[in-house]
Amino acid sequence: MKPNDENGKLPTSERPFRVLIISGSDRRQYNCPGVDSKSRALMLRMAERLPQEWEIDYEDLGNVYARARIQSCNACVSTSMALCVWPCLPASERVLGKHLRSIAELKPGAEISTGRVTRAWMSSPRAEVFRLRLSDGRQVRLTANHPVKVVREVRREKVGREWKYVWKEEWVEASELEPGDKVPFPLGRECGEFAADSGVEEFYYLLAGLIFGDGTFAGTGQVRLFFDKRKPALAEAAAALSPVKVDVRKQVFSSKANGWPAGAAPFMYYDYWDVSVGRVLREKLGLDKSAPVAERHIPRAILDGSEREARAFLRGWFSADGSVDFHVTKARVSLSSSSLQALREAQILLAKLGIRSCVYDMSHKRVSVGGREYARSSTLQIAKAEAVERFVELVGFIDDKVERLSAILQRPGRDLKRRCPAGANRNYGRVVSCEPDGFEPVYDITVETSHEFVAELVPLHNCNCYEKNHRSEPDLMWDLDMYARLDLADAWAIIGPVNWYAPTTNLKAMFDRLVCMNGGNPREDLIEHKDAELAKRLEHSEEWEGLSVNHLEGRTAGFFCYGDGGGDELGGDGRPRLLRHKEYFNPEGEPFDNERDTYAPLVWQCRYSGVEVPDQLWRYLQFGKGRKYSDNQAEHMPAETNVFEKFDEWVDDFARFVGGKGKVEPGRYRAYGYEAPGHLGADIKAKFRELRTGLGFPPKGSSPAKQEELGLNEDLTLRPKKSEGEKLREE
C-alpha cells in the first residue's frame, strides 16, 4: 500500500509494517543524461513484488530535476561528535503569553511571553511523558530529555563596586533533575503581558469570581450568590456594587438529600440577578458551572483577558472562597477550592500580576460531612510579605476580610523572620518528584532569540548544518524528508550501480550525512546551534554519555548492487583498450575479488550504527559485460537471462527476513515529526566569530587559535566564498 506518514503517530503495534526502497543511481530522464536508470526500474519492480499489506515507500535520488542535490557532510564529527546534530511537551501543557494556549495549538508567528514562535512541531507521535512536581504546587508534564531551568549554585561576586550574591541558572534535562533542585518562579512580564480589554463592565468579572466560588445558575439562567444570613457582608457588598437590581431570596434544602448535619438549618439565602446578567456571564465571559466541581476551570475569556478583568475576577473569587490569617510571623492569604486545576490557573493569573503563590494539593485526602465522604479542598496560599502587599494593592477583597487583613498587617513582629544572606527569599520552587505519567504525542516549539518558554509556570528550553527549504544551502536530504522517512521505515532496501569501484555519488553523500544516526547530538540547544567550542566541551561531559545513541538502531538494510564489468572497454589482457601506458595498470591488483565489496563502506556503516545487514541480503550482480553502454540500459534488462530472476530472489529473501523480524520501536530521539529549530541569534553569534577569526582574533583556546599559534592552516580572510586558487591568483 502507499505510505501514510500519519501512521507514524500510532503505537508500533497498531501501524502497518513499512519498507523504504532507495534507488541510488545518479541518472535522470529529464535533463542530462535524458535516460532513466536501471536501479529505478528495479526499485519499481520491488515495490510491486513486496507484500501489498505493507506500506511501501520509495525514492529515486537521481531522478530529481531542478532540485537541490544532497549537500556534503561537513565533517562535524571529526571536530567533535557533539557538533553533529540529530533531529517536549504533551498537548495538555499550556504555554504562557497574552493567551494561555496548549503547545499543540501554537503556530509559527505566535507571540508568547519569551518572544515569537518561529517553529512549532510534533517532536514525537508517541513518547513517554513524565510529571514534574514542584514544592510550590507547579506541575508540568514533559519528556525525559526536555531541559528545565534550575538554580544549582549561588556565588558571591563583585558587581560594580559591591559584592552581591548571584544566582547561576542552568538547563538540566528532566531525567537529570534531583529532589531539592531549585526551579525559578517567573513573575510579571516573564509570564506574558495581558491582552486588550474586552469592554465588558468590570462588575461582571467581579460577579463571575463570586459565582465561581459560591454561586450558581438556576432556571433559564438566573444568577444566585449564596451567603450565610449571620454574615451578610459579602452579599451586601456585591449588591451595593451591582449596576442592576438585586433581590434577596431564600432557598430551602432537604437535609437528607444534601447530607447536611441534622442540626443545620435546611435553607440558605442568596442574592438573585435575572437572566440578562446570567447571559453576560455565560455568553461573554464563558462562565460554566455544569461540570463537576473538581473538574472546573477558570473561563478562557478571563485567562486571556485584560489585567483589569483578571483582577476583578480574582477579587470576587478570593472574596467568596478566600481567607486571611496570621501564620507564625506573617500575614497569609488563602483560597480554597475542590478544583486543583482552577487553583493552578489562579496561580498563573497572580504570577502575571507579579504575585508569588503556592498551591497545596489536598485532593487525595477525604473529609466526612453529614455522614458522606468528600475530597478535601485544595488551597492556594500567598505568604511572602511582598506578595501579600502586592495582593492588597492589586486584588484585595470586597467584604470584611479587608479590615481583618489590614489589622494583621499592622501587627508587630511580621518582619522578625531571619533572611538567609544567600537569598533565601528568591522566587523558586524545589523539585519534589519527576515520575512516569504515560505515553502520548509530544510537541515542541522554537522561540526567536531566547530559545526558551514558560509552560504551566515552569521555564523550559526548546541543529543542523542544513535545513528544509534553505535558501542559501538547499539540501535534498531535508527537502525530501529523507531523515524522517528513514526513521519511519522498519527496513531499507538500497539498490544502486557500482561506479569506479564504489557506490554512486548520491548514495555516498546520503550515507556521509547519516553519520549523525550514529551518536549524533539530539540537543542542539546545548551547543547554541553550531558552536564548536561548546560542542567540544559537551563531548567531554558526563551528560554526553546519555545523549549519544544510535538513533536508527534495530532496523534492517538490504543492498543490491550491480555492475557491467567495464562494458566493452577491456581488452583480452584485462586492461583498458585505450590505455597507452599499459604498465601503469595491473589487472591482478584490482581492489576487489568480490564486486559486492564495493558497497562495504555503506554496509559496515549501517552495522556500526546498529542497523542489521544480514550477509544474504547484501548481493552483487554483473550484467552487460562486453557490451557498449548504450546497449546496456534498463530496457535491455528483460533480455538478460538472469537479471530479474536473481533480483526477484533477493527481493523474496529480503521480504522473508524483515517480515519475520517484524516492526521496530522508534528511538528516543525521532527524526519523524522534527523540524529544525530557528537559530537567528546563534547565526549572528557564529557570524561574529567568523569575522573575528578572519581578522586574526579567533576564540581563545579554540582550534583556529591553536593552529594559528603553530603556524598551521593560515586562513585569515574576510572572503570565505573565495577558493584558494582564486585567492592565489589575486595575490
C-alpha positions as CSV (number, residue, x, y, z in Angstrom):
1,M,0.0,0.0,0.0
2,K,1.0,3.6,-0.4
3,P,2.8,5.1,2.6
4,N,0.8,7.2,5.1
5,D,3.1,9.3,7.2
6,E,0.3,9.9,9.7
7,N,0.7,6.3,10.8
8,G,4.0,7.2,12.3
9,K,1.9,8.8,15.2
10,L,0.4,5.4,16.0
11,P,1.8,3.0,18.6
12,T,4.1,0.5,16.9
13,S,1.6,-2.4,17.4
14,E,-1.1,-0.5,15.6
15,R,0.7,0.8,12.5
16,P,1.5,-1.2,9.3
17,F,4.9,-2.6,8.6
18,R,6.9,-0.2,6.4
19,V,9.7,-0.5,3.9
20,L,11.7,2.3,2.2
21,I,13.3,1.4,-1.2
22,I,16.0,3.8,-2.4
23,S,17.3,3.9,-6.0
24,G,20.8,5.2,-5.7
25,S,21.7,5.9,-9.3
26,D,22.7,9.4,-10.3
27,R,20.9,9.2,-13.6
28,R,17.7,11.0,-14.6
29,Q,15.4,11.1,-17.6
30,Y,14.9,14.9,-17.6
31,N,18.0,16.9,-18.4
32,C,21.3,15.2,-18.8
33,P,21.6,12.2,-19.5
34,G,18.0,12.0,-20.5
35,V,17.6,8.3,-19.6
36,D,16.2,6.7,-16.5
37,S,18.4,4.3,-14.6
38,K,18.3,0.5,-14.2
39,S,18.1,0.9,-10.4
40,R,14.9,3.0,-10.8
41,A,13.3,0.1,-12.8
42,L,14.4,-2.4,-10.2
43,M,13.0,-0.2,-7.4
44,L,9.6,0.0,-9.0
45,R,9.7,-3.8,-9.7
46,M,10.5,-4.4,-6.0
47,A,7.6,-2.2,-4.8
48,E,5.2,-4.3,-6.8
49,R,6.6,-7.6,-5.6
50,L,6.6,-6.9,-1.8
51,P,3.5,-7.8,0.3
52,Q,0.9,-5.2,-0.6
53,E,-0.4,-5.0,3.0
54,W,2.9,-3.3,3.9
55,E,3.5,0.4,3.4
56,I,5.9,0.7,0.5
57,D,7.8,4.0,0.4
58,Y,10.4,4.6,-2.3
59,E,12.7,7.4,-3.6
60,D,14.9,7.8,-6.7
61,L,17.7,10.0,-5.5
62,G,18.9,10.7,-9.1
63,N,15.6,11.5,-10.9
64,V,15.0,14.9,-9.4
65,Y,15.3,17.8,-11.9
66,A,15.9,21.4,-11.0
67,R,16.1,20.4,-7.3
68,A,18.7,20.7,-4.7
69,R,21.3,17.9,-4.5
70,I,22.4,16.2,-1.4
71,Q,24.8,18.5,0.3
72,S,28.1,17.2,1.5
73,C,28.8,16.2,5.1
74,N,30.8,19.0,6.7
75,A,32.9,16.6,8.8
76,C,31.5,17.9,12.1
77,V,32.2,14.6,13.7
78,S,36.0,15.0,13.2
79,T,35.8,18.3,15.1
80,S,33.5,16.9,17.9
81,M,30.8,14.2,17.8
82,A,28.6,16.6,19.7
83,L,28.8,19.1,16.8
84,C,27.0,16.5,14.5
85,V,23.3,17.1,15.3
86,W,20.4,14.6,15.1
87,P,16.8,15.6,14.9
88,C,8.9,18.1,24.5
89,L,5.6,18.6,25.9
90,P,2.2,16.8,25.5
91,A,-0.8,18.7,24.2
92,S,-2.2,19.1,27.7
93,E,0.5,21.6,28.7
94,R,-0.1,25.3,28.1
95,V,2.4,28.0,27.2
96,L,2.1,31.4,28.7
97,G,1.7,34.7,26.8
98,K,-1.1,37.1,26.2
99,H,-3.1,34.0,25.6
100,L,-2.7,30.7,27.5
101,R,-2.6,28.1,24.8
102,S,-1.8,24.4,24.5
103,I,1.6,23.9,23.0
104,A,-0.1,21.8,20.3
105,E,-2.2,24.9,19.2
106,L,0.8,27.2,18.7
107,K,1.8,28.1,15.2
108,P,4.9,29.9,13.8
109,G,4.4,33.7,14.4
110,A,2.6,33.3,17.7
111,E,3.7,35.7,20.4
112,I,4.4,34.2,23.8
113,S,5.9,35.5,27.0
114,T,9.5,35.0,25.9
115,G,9.3,36.0,22.3
116,R,7.9,35.0,18.9
117,V,7.5,31.3,17.9
118,T,9.5,30.6,14.8
119,R,8.7,26.9,14.6
120,A,6.2,24.5,16.1
121,W,6.1,20.8,15.5
122,M,5.1,17.4,16.9
123,S,8.5,16.1,18.1
124,S,7.2,12.6,18.5
125,P,3.9,10.8,17.8
126,R,4.4,8.7,20.9
127,A,6.8,9.3,23.7
128,E,7.0,8.5,27.4
129,V,5.9,11.5,29.4
130,F,6.9,12.4,33.0
131,R,5.1,14.6,35.5
132,L,7.4,17.1,37.2
133,R,6.1,18.3,40.6
134,L,7.5,21.3,42.5
135,S,7.1,22.2,46.1
136,D,5.1,25.4,45.3
137,G,2.4,23.3,43.6
138,R,3.5,23.9,40.0
139,Q,3.4,20.9,37.8
140,V,4.3,20.2,34.1
141,R,4.3,17.1,32.0
142,L,7.3,16.7,29.7
143,T,9.6,14.2,28.1
144,A,12.7,13.0,30.0
145,N,15.1,14.9,27.7
146,H,13.3,18.3,27.9
147,P,15.6,20.9,29.5
148,V,14.3,22.7,32.6
149,K,15.8,25.9,34.0
150,V,17.2,25.3,37.5
151,V,19.4,27.2,40.0
152,R,22.1,24.9,41.5
153,E,24.7,27.5,42.6
154,V,24.8,30.8,44.4
155,R,28.0,32.7,44.1
156,R,29.2,35.9,45.8
157,E,30.6,38.1,43.1
158,K,31.6,41.7,42.8
159,V,29.1,43.6,40.7
160,G,30.5,47.1,40.1
161,R,31.7,48.3,43.5
162,E,29.5,46.0,45.5
163,W,29.7,42.3,46.5
164,K,26.4,40.5,45.7
165,Y,25.0,37.0,45.7
166,V,24.5,35.9,42.1
167,W,22.3,33.0,41.2
168,K,23.7,30.9,38.4
169,E,20.9,29.4,36.2
170,E,21.5,26.3,34.0
171,W,19.5,24.0,31.9
172,V,19.0,20.4,33.1
173,E,17.2,17.6,31.4
174,A,14.1,16.4,33.3
175,S,15.6,13.0,33.8
176,E,18.6,14.5,35.5
177,L,16.7,16.7,38.0
178,E,17.3,15.9,41.6
179,P,14.9,16.4,44.6
180,G,15.6,19.8,46.0
181,D,16.7,21.4,42.8
182,K,15.5,25.0,42.6
183,V,13.3,25.9,39.6
184,P,12.8,29.7,39.2
185,F,9.2,31.1,39.6
186,P,8.5,33.5,36.7
187,L,6.7,36.7,37.6
188,G,5.2,39.7,35.8
189,R,6.3,40.0,32.2
190,E,8.2,36.7,32.3
191,C,4.7,35.2,32.2
192,G,3.5,37.4,29.4
193,E,1.5,40.6,29.0
194,F,-2.2,40.8,29.5
195,A,-4.5,41.1,26.4
196,A,-6.5,44.1,25.4
197,D,-9.7,44.9,27.4
198,S,-12.9,43.5,26.1
199,G,-15.0,46.5,27.2
200,V,-17.4,44.4,29.4
201,E,-18.2,46.3,32.6
202,E,-15.8,45.3,35.5
203,F,-18.7,44.3,37.8
204,Y,-19.5,41.3,35.7
205,Y,-15.9,39.9,36.1
206,L,-16.2,40.5,39.8
207,L,-19.5,38.7,39.9
208,A,-18.1,35.9,37.8
209,G,-15.5,35.4,40.5
210,L,-18.1,35.4,43.2
211,I,-20.3,32.9,41.4
212,F,-17.3,30.7,40.5
213,G,-16.8,30.4,44.3
214,D,-20.2,30.5,46.0
215,G,-22.9,30.8,43.3
216,T,-24.8,29.0,40.6
217,F,-27.1,29.4,37.7
218,A,-30.8,28.4,38.1
219,G,-33.8,28.0,35.8
220,T,-33.3,29.7,32.5
221,G,-30.0,31.4,33.6
222,Q,-30.8,33.4,36.7
223,V,-27.8,34.1,38.9
224,R,-27.6,33.1,42.6
225,L,-24.9,34.1,45.1
226,F,-25.4,32.2,48.3
227,F,-24.5,33.6,51.7
228,D,-24.9,33.0,55.4
229,K,-27.6,35.3,56.9
230,R,-25.4,35.6,60.0
231,K,-22.6,37.0,57.9
232,P,-24.2,39.1,55.1
233,A,-21.2,41.4,54.4
234,L,-20.3,39.7,51.1
235,A,-23.8,39.7,49.8
236,E,-24.3,43.3,50.9
237,A,-21.1,44.4,49.2
238,A,-22.0,42.6,46.0
239,A,-25.5,44.2,45.9
240,A,-24.0,47.6,46.5
241,L,-21.6,47.3,43.6
242,S,-24.2,45.9,41.2
243,P,-25.4,48.2,38.4
244,V,-28.6,46.2,38.1
245,K,-31.4,45.3,40.5
246,V,-30.6,42.6,43.1
247,D,-33.2,40.6,45.1
248,V,-32.5,38.7,48.3
249,R,-34.3,35.3,48.5
250,K,-34.3,32.1,50.5
251,Q,-33.8,28.5,49.2
252,V,-35.0,25.5,51.2
253,F,-32.9,22.3,51.0
254,S,-33.6,18.7,52.1
255,S,-31.1,17.9,54.8
256,K,-31.3,14.2,54.0
257,A,-30.8,14.7,50.3
258,N,-27.9,17.0,50.7
259,G,-26.2,15.2,53.6
260,W,-26.3,18.2,55.9
261,P,-25.9,17.7,59.7
262,A,-29.3,17.2,61.3
263,G,-28.9,20.3,63.4
264,A,-28.2,22.6,60.4
265,A,-30.8,25.0,59.1
266,P,-32.3,23.5,55.9
267,F,-32.2,26.7,53.9
268,M,-29.8,29.4,52.6
269,Y,-30.1,33.0,51.5
270,Y,-28.9,34.2,48.2
271,D,-28.6,37.4,46.1
272,Y,-30.6,37.0,42.9
273,W,-29.9,38.5,39.4
274,D,-32.2,38.0,36.5
275,V,-31.4,36.1,33.2
276,S,-29.9,39.2,31.5
277,V,-27.0,39.1,33.9
278,G,-26.6,35.4,33.5
279,R,-26.5,35.8,29.8
280,V,-23.4,38.1,30.1
281,L,-21.7,35.7,32.4
282,R,-22.3,32.7,30.2
283,E,-22.0,34.1,26.7
284,K,-19.4,36.8,27.0
285,L,-17.3,35.5,29.9
286,G,-17.8,31.8,29.3
287,L,-18.7,31.0,32.9
288,D,-20.0,27.4,33.1
289,K,-20.8,25.6,36.4
290,S,-22.3,22.5,34.9
291,A,-19.1,20.4,35.2
292,P,-18.3,18.5,38.4
293,V,-16.7,20.8,41.0
294,A,-13.3,19.1,40.8
295,E,-13.1,19.5,37.0
296,R,-13.9,23.2,36.7
297,H,-11.6,25.6,35.0
298,I,-11.3,29.4,35.0
299,P,-13.0,30.5,31.8
300,R,-10.7,31.1,28.9
301,A,-12.1,34.7,28.4
302,I,-10.7,35.5,31.8
303,L,-7.4,33.7,31.4
304,D,-6.9,35.5,28.1
305,G,-8.4,38.8,29.3
306,S,-7.0,42.2,30.4
307,E,-5.3,43.0,33.7
308,R,-8.4,44.9,34.9
309,E,-10.6,41.8,34.1
310,A,-8.3,39.3,35.8
311,R,-8.0,41.5,38.9
312,A,-11.8,41.8,39.2
313,F,-12.4,38.1,38.8
314,L,-9.7,37.2,41.4
315,R,-11.2,39.8,43.8
316,G,-14.6,38.2,43.5
317,W,-13.2,34.6,43.9
318,F,-11.0,35.5,46.9
319,S,-13.9,37.3,48.5
320,A,-16.1,34.2,48.1
321,D,-13.7,31.4,48.9
322,G,-10.7,33.2,50.4
323,S,-9.5,33.7,54.0
324,V,-6.8,35.6,55.9
325,D,-4.8,34.7,59.0
326,F,-1.6,35.4,60.9
327,H,0.8,32.5,60.3
328,V,3.8,32.3,62.7
329,T,5.4,35.7,61.8
330,K,3.5,36.9,58.8
331,A,0.1,37.6,57.2
332,R,-1.2,34.9,54.9
333,V,-4.0,35.0,52.3
334,S,-5.6,31.7,51.3
335,L,-8.0,30.5,48.6
336,S,-9.7,27.1,48.9
337,S,-11.4,25.1,46.1
338,S,-12.2,21.5,45.2
339,S,-10.8,22.2,41.7
340,L,-7.0,21.9,41.8
341,Q,-6.7,22.9,38.2
342,A,-8.6,26.1,38.8
343,L,-6.3,27.0,41.7
344,R,-3.3,26.5,39.4
345,E,-4.9,28.8,36.8
346,A,-5.4,31.4,39.6
347,Q,-1.7,30.9,40.4
348,I,-0.9,31.8,36.7
349,L,-3.0,34.9,36.8
350,L,-1.4,36.0,40.1
351,A,2.0,35.4,38.6
352,K,1.2,37.6,35.6
353,L,0.3,40.3,38.2
354,G,3.7,39.8,39.9
355,I,2.3,37.9,42.9
356,R,4.0,34.7,44.1
357,S,1.8,32.0,45.5
358,C,1.9,28.3,46.3
359,V,-0.8,25.6,45.7
360,Y,-1.2,22.7,48.0
361,D,-2.9,19.6,46.6
362,M,-5.2,18.0,49.3
363,S,-7.5,16.2,46.9
364,H,-6.1,12.8,48.0
365,K,-7.4,13.3,51.5
366,R,-11.1,12.8,52.5
367,V,-13.4,14.6,54.9
368,S,-16.8,13.5,56.2
369,V,-19.8,15.8,56.3
370,G,-23.2,14.6,57.4
371,G,-22.1,11.0,57.1
372,R,-20.8,11.4,53.5
373,E,-17.2,11.5,52.4
374,Y,-15.8,14.2,50.1
375,A,-12.4,15.0,48.7
376,R,-10.8,17.7,50.8
377,S,-10.4,21.1,49.2
378,S,-7.0,22.1,48.0
379,T,-5.5,25.5,48.9
380,L,-3.7,28.4,47.2
381,Q,-1.6,30.5,49.6
382,I,0.1,33.9,49.4
383,A,2.5,34.1,52.2
384,K,5.6,36.2,51.2
385,A,5.4,39.7,52.7
386,E,6.0,41.4,49.4
387,A,3.4,39.1,47.6
388,V,0.7,39.9,50.3
389,E,1.4,43.6,49.9
390,R,1.1,43.4,46.1
391,F,-2.1,41.3,46.5
392,V,-3.6,44.1,48.7
393,E,-2.7,46.7,46.1
394,L,-3.9,44.9,43.0
395,V,-6.6,42.4,44.1
396,G,-7.9,42.6,47.6
397,F,-11.5,41.8,48.9
398,I,-14.9,43.4,48.8
399,D,-16.1,42.2,52.3
400,D,-14.9,42.3,55.9
401,K,-11.7,40.4,55.0
402,V,-10.3,43.9,54.1
403,E,-10.4,45.0,57.7
404,R,-9.1,41.7,59.0
405,L,-6.1,41.7,56.7
406,S,-5.3,45.3,57.4
407,A,-5.3,44.5,61.2
408,I,-2.9,41.6,60.6
409,L,-0.5,43.6,58.5
410,Q,-0.3,46.2,61.3
411,R,0.7,43.6,63.9
412,P,4.3,43.9,65.2
413,G,6.8,41.1,64.5
414,R,5.9,40.3,61.0
415,D,9.5,41.1,59.8
416,L,11.2,39.1,62.5
417,K,11.9,36.0,60.4
418,R,15.6,35.8,59.6
419,R,16.5,36.2,56.0
420,C,19.3,34.0,54.5
421,P,22.2,36.2,53.2
422,A,22.4,33.9,50.2
423,G,19.0,35.0,49.0
424,A,16.5,32.6,50.5
425,N,13.8,35.0,49.6
426,R,14.4,34.4,45.9
427,N,11.4,33.1,43.9
428,Y,11.8,29.4,43.2
429,G,10.2,26.1,44.0
430,R,12.1,22.9,44.8
431,V,11.8,19.7,42.7
432,V,9.7,17.2,44.6
433,S,9.5,14.4,42.0
434,C,9.6,13.6,38.3
435,E,7.8,10.4,37.6
436,P,6.5,8.5,34.6
437,D,3.0,9.6,33.5
438,G,2.1,7.5,30.4
439,F,2.8,7.7,26.6
440,E,1.3,10.2,24.2
441,P,2.2,12.6,21.3
442,V,4.6,15.4,22.3
443,Y,5.3,18.8,20.8
444,D,8.0,21.4,20.9
445,I,8.5,25.0,19.7
446,T,11.4,27.3,18.9
447,V,11.3,30.8,20.2
448,E,13.2,33.6,18.4
449,T,16.4,34.7,20.2
450,S,15.6,33.4,23.7
451,H,15.1,29.7,22.8
452,E,13.0,29.2,26.0
453,F,9.4,29.4,27.0
454,V,7.2,29.2,30.1
455,A,4.8,26.3,30.3
456,E,2.4,25.9,33.3
457,L,4.6,28.5,35.1
458,V,7.8,26.3,34.6
459,P,10.6,27.8,32.5
460,L,11.7,25.3,29.8
461,H,14.1,25.3,26.8
462,N,13.2,24.4,23.4
463,C,20.9,21.6,14.9
464,N,21.6,21.1,11.9
465,C,24.2,22.0,9.2
466,Y,21.3,22.3,6.7
467,E,17.5,22.8,6.9
468,K,14.4,22.3,4.8
469,N,13.8,24.9,2.1
470,H,17.0,26.7,3.0
471,R,17.7,29.5,0.5
472,S,21.5,29.7,0.6
473,E,22.3,26.0,1.0
474,P,19.3,23.9,-0.2
475,D,19.6,20.2,0.5
476,L,17.8,17.2,-1.0
477,M,18.0,15.1,2.2
478,W,15.9,17.7,4.0
479,D,13.7,18.7,1.1
480,L,12.6,15.1,0.5
481,D,12.2,14.4,4.3
482,M,14.7,11.6,4.0
483,Y,15.7,11.6,7.7
484,A,12.0,11.2,8.7
485,R,11.3,8.5,6.1
486,L,14.4,6.5,7.1
487,D,13.1,6.8,10.7
488,L,9.5,5.8,9.8
489,A,10.6,2.6,7.9
490,D,11.3,-0.7,9.7
491,A,13.6,-1.8,6.8
492,W,15.5,-0.2,4.0
493,A,16.3,-1.7,0.5
494,I,19.2,0.1,-1.2
495,I,19.6,-0.5,-5.0
496,G,22.4,1.0,-7.0
497,P,25.2,0.6,-9.5
498,V,28.9,0.3,-8.9
499,N,30.7,3.4,-10.2
500,W,34.5,3.2,-10.3
501,Y,34.9,0.6,-7.6
502,A,32.5,2.5,-5.3
503,P,28.9,3.3,-4.6
504,T,27.3,6.2,-6.5
505,T,27.8,9.9,-5.6
506,N,24.2,10.1,-4.3
507,L,24.4,7.0,-2.0
508,K,27.9,8.0,-0.7
509,A,26.6,11.6,0.0
510,M,23.4,10.2,1.7
511,F,25.4,7.8,4.0
512,D,28.0,10.5,4.7
513,R,25.2,12.6,6.0
514,L,23.8,9.7,8.0
515,V,26.9,9.8,10.2
516,C,24.6,11.6,12.6
517,M,22.5,8.5,13.1
518,N,25.5,7.0,15.0
519,G,25.7,9.1,18.2
520,G,24.7,12.4,16.7
521,N,23.8,15.2,19.1
522,P,19.9,15.4,19.6
523,R,20.2,18.5,21.8
524,E,21.1,21.5,19.5
525,D,20.3,23.9,22.4
526,L,23.3,22.6,24.4
527,I,25.7,23.9,21.7
528,E,23.8,27.0,20.7
529,H,23.1,25.5,17.2
530,K,26.7,25.1,16.0
531,D,29.2,26.4,18.5
532,A,32.3,24.3,18.0
533,E,33.8,25.3,21.4
534,L,30.6,24.3,23.3
535,A,30.4,21.1,21.3
536,K,33.9,20.1,22.3
537,R,33.1,20.7,26.0
538,L,29.9,18.8,25.7
539,E,31.7,15.8,24.2
540,H,33.8,15.6,27.3
541,S,30.9,15.9,29.8
542,E,29.1,13.2,31.7
543,E,25.8,14.4,30.0
544,W,27.2,13.3,26.6
545,E,27.1,9.6,27.6
546,G,23.3,9.8,27.8
547,L,22.8,11.8,24.6
548,S,25.0,9.9,22.2
549,V,23.0,6.9,21.0
550,N,22.4,5.1,17.7
551,H,19.2,6.8,16.6
552,L,18.1,4.3,14.0
553,E,19.3,1.1,15.7
554,G,17.2,-2.0,15.2
555,R,16.3,-1.6,11.6
556,T,17.3,-3.8,8.7
557,A,19.0,-2.8,5.5
558,G,19.4,-4.9,2.3
559,F,21.8,-3.9,-0.5
560,F,21.5,-5.0,-4.1
561,C,24.4,-3.6,-6.2
562,Y,25.2,-4.3,-9.9
563,G,27.9,-3.6,-12.5
564,D,28.9,-4.1,-16.1
565,G,32.5,-5.3,-15.5
566,G,33.8,-2.4,-17.6
567,G,31.4,-2.9,-20.5
568,D,33.3,-3.2,-23.8
569,E,36.3,-1.1,-22.6
570,L,38.6,-4.0,-21.5
571,G,40.8,-5.9,-23.8
572,G,41.8,-9.6,-23.7
573,D,44.6,-8.9,-21.1
574,G,42.1,-7.3,-18.7
575,R,43.5,-3.8,-19.3
576,P,41.5,-0.8,-20.8
577,R,41.8,-0.8,-24.6
578,L,42.5,2.9,-24.8
579,L,45.3,2.9,-22.2
580,R,48.7,4.0,-23.7
581,H,50.8,3.3,-20.6
582,K,49.6,-0.2,-20.0
583,E,52.3,-0.8,-17.5
584,Y,50.5,1.5,-15.2
585,F,47.6,-0.9,-14.9
586,N,47.9,-4.4,-13.3
587,P,44.6,-6.3,-13.5
588,E,45.9,-8.6,-10.7
589,G,46.0,-5.6,-8.4
590,E,42.3,-4.6,-8.7
591,P,40.9,-3.9,-5.2
592,F,38.1,-6.4,-5.0
593,D,37.8,-10.1,-5.6
594,N,34.1,-9.8,-5.0
595,E,32.5,-6.8,-6.6
596,R,29.8,-6.6,-3.8
597,D,32.6,-5.3,-1.5
598,T,32.4,-2.0,-3.4
599,Y,29.4,-1.3,-1.1
600,A,31.2,-2.5,2.0
601,P,31.6,1.1,3.4
602,L,27.9,1.6,3.4
603,V,27.2,-1.9,4.8
604,W,29.6,-1.5,7.6
605,Q,28.5,2.0,8.4
606,C,25.0,0.5,8.9
607,R,26.3,-2.3,11.1
608,Y,28.4,0.2,13.1
609,S,25.2,2.2,13.8
610,G,23.1,-0.8,14.9
611,V,21.3,-1.3,11.6
612,E,21.3,-5.0,10.8
613,V,22.6,-6.0,7.3
614,P,22.4,-9.9,7.0
615,D,25.0,-11.3,4.7
616,Q,22.4,-12.9,2.5
617,L,20.8,-9.6,1.8
618,W,24.0,-8.0,0.5
619,R,24.4,-9.1,-3.1
620,Y,26.1,-8.1,-6.3
621,L,25.0,-9.0,-9.9
622,Q,27.0,-8.4,-13.1
623,F,25.4,-7.9,-16.4
624,G,26.2,-6.1,-19.6
625,K,29.9,-7.0,-19.7
626,G,31.4,-6.8,-23.2
627,R,28.5,-4.6,-24.4
628,K,28.6,-0.9,-25.4
629,Y,27.0,1.2,-22.7
630,S,24.2,2.2,-25.0
631,D,23.2,-1.4,-25.3
632,N,23.0,-1.9,-21.5
633,Q,20.1,0.2,-20.4
634,A,17.0,-0.5,-18.4
635,E,15.1,-1.6,-21.4
636,H,17.7,-4.3,-22.1
637,M,17.4,-6.0,-18.7
638,P,14.4,-8.2,-19.7
639,A,16.5,-9.8,-22.4
640,E,19.2,-10.7,-19.9
641,T,18.6,-14.3,-18.8
642,N,19.1,-13.9,-15.1
643,V,18.7,-10.2,-14.1
644,F,15.1,-10.3,-13.0
645,E,15.4,-13.9,-11.7
646,K,18.4,-13.0,-9.4
647,F,16.8,-9.7,-8.4
648,D,13.5,-11.4,-7.5
649,E,15.3,-14.0,-5.4
650,W,16.9,-11.1,-3.4
651,V,13.5,-9.4,-3.0
652,D,11.9,-12.5,-1.7
653,D,14.7,-13.2,0.7
654,F,14.5,-9.6,1.9
655,A,10.7,-9.9,2.4
656,R,11.0,-13.1,4.4
657,F,13.7,-11.8,6.7
658,V,12.3,-8.4,7.5
659,G,8.7,-9.7,7.7
660,G,9.8,-12.4,10.2
661,K,11.8,-9.8,12.2
662,G,8.8,-7.5,12.5
663,K,8.3,-3.9,13.3
664,V,10.9,-1.7,15.1
665,E,10.1,0.6,18.0
666,P,11.1,4.2,17.4
667,G,14.2,5.6,19.0
668,R,14.3,8.0,21.9
669,Y,15.1,11.0,19.6
670,R,13.0,10.8,16.4
671,A,13.6,12.4,13.1
672,Y,9.9,11.9,12.2
673,G,7.9,15.0,13.2
674,Y,11.1,17.0,13.7
675,E,11.6,20.5,12.2
676,A,14.9,22.2,12.6
677,P,14.6,25.0,15.2
678,G,15.2,28.6,14.5
679,H,18.6,29.9,15.5
680,L,18.9,33.6,14.3
681,G,20.7,34.6,17.5
682,A,23.1,31.7,17.2
683,D,23.7,32.5,13.5
684,I,24.6,36.1,14.4
685,K,27.0,34.9,17.1
686,A,28.6,32.5,14.6
687,K,29.0,35.2,12.0
688,F,30.6,37.4,14.6
689,R,33.0,34.5,15.4
690,E,33.7,34.1,11.7
691,L,34.6,37.8,11.3
692,R,36.9,37.9,14.4
693,T,38.6,34.7,13.2
694,G,39.1,36.2,9.7
695,L,40.7,39.3,11.3
696,G,43.1,37.1,13.3
697,F,41.2,37.1,16.6
698,P,39.8,33.5,17.0
699,P,38.2,32.5,20.3
700,K,40.8,31.9,23.0
701,G,41.6,28.2,23.3
702,S,39.8,27.3,20.1
703,S,41.2,25.0,17.4
704,P,41.8,28.0,15.0
705,A,43.7,29.8,17.8
706,K,45.9,26.8,18.5
707,Q,46.5,26.2,14.7
708,E,47.4,29.9,14.3
709,E,50.0,29.6,17.1
710,L,51.6,26.6,15.5
711,G,51.6,28.2,12.0
712,L,49.1,25.7,10.6
713,N,46.3,26.4,8.1
714,E,47.0,30.1,7.5
715,D,43.4,31.1,6.8
716,L,42.8,34.8,7.5
717,T,40.2,36.1,5.2
718,L,37.0,38.1,5.1
719,R,36.1,36.4,1.8
720,P,35.3,32.8,2.8
721,K,33.5,32.2,-0.6
722,K,36.7,32.7,-2.5
723,S,38.5,29.4,-3.3
724,E,42.2,29.0,-2.5
725,G,43.0,29.0,-6.2
726,E,41.2,32.3,-6.7
727,K,42.9,33.9,-3.8
728,L,46.3,32.6,-5.0
729,R,45.8,34.2,-8.4
730,E,44.8,37.6,-6.9
731,E,48.0,37.9,-4.8
